[in-house]
Amino acid sequence: MISVGVEGYGVRQDWEPEDLIEVWTLLEDDMKRVRNKSGATRLGFSLLLKFFEVEARFPGSASGVPADHAGRLRPLQP
């Protein structure tokens, strides 16, 4: 399992490229959950979904998810 927390502070900040791809890629099951969303709602839901998978909790605020993760979130391409 990938260690994600930094001394209990939250989602880790230092990601290897392979870890980013493995953890933050939207898989087919994830896409089924977000297909009925649109625009900012889709992005926000996707970030919360992946954050929950990584941390087993929801962030306390919007600042709980590193801003650059939104730019890295990508659907799995067939």
N, C-alpha and C positions, 0 to 999 in steps of 0.2 A: 504494500500500500504506500502511496505517496504521502509524505509528511507535509501538511499544508500550513499549519499554524506557525507563527513566529512568537514563541514564548507566550502563548495565550492571547496575543494581541489581535489576531484575526487572520484573514487569508494572507498567505505568504506573498511576498513581493518579488522574490528572486526565483524566476522560473527558467528551467532549461527549455529550449524549443520543443523537444520531444514531449515533455510534461504538459506544456501548453496545448499541444495538439491533442494529446490523449485526454486531458481533463476538460478542456473548454470547447471541443468540437461537438456540435449538435448531431446526434445520431438519429436514425430513422424514428425510434420511439419518442425522442425529444421533439422531432419535427411534427409528429402526430399531435402532440400537446399544444404546440404553438401555431398550428396552421389557421386556426380560427381567430387569431389575433392579428392586428395590423399596426404598422407604423411604430411609434414609440412604445406602445403597449406590448408589441411582439418582442422588441429588444429588451424591455424591462423584465418581462416574464421570463425570457430566455436567461438573462443574467441571474435572476433569482433562482431559477431551476438549477442551473449549473453551480451556483454558489451553495445551494442547499446540498447538492450531491457531494461537494467538496468538504464543507464545514459541518454538515448535519445540523444546521440552524440557519435562520434567516439573518441578514445583516440588521443591525440596530438602526442604521440610517443609510442614506444614499452614499455617504462617504465610506461606508463599510466595504464597498466593492471598489477595488482600484479602478480608476477611470480608464486606464489603458486596456483593461480586460474587455471593455465594450467593443473596442476596435479589433480585438483578436477573436471575438466570438464569430464562428463561421459554421454554416450548415455543412454536413458531410456531402461531398459531391459524388454523384453516382459514377 
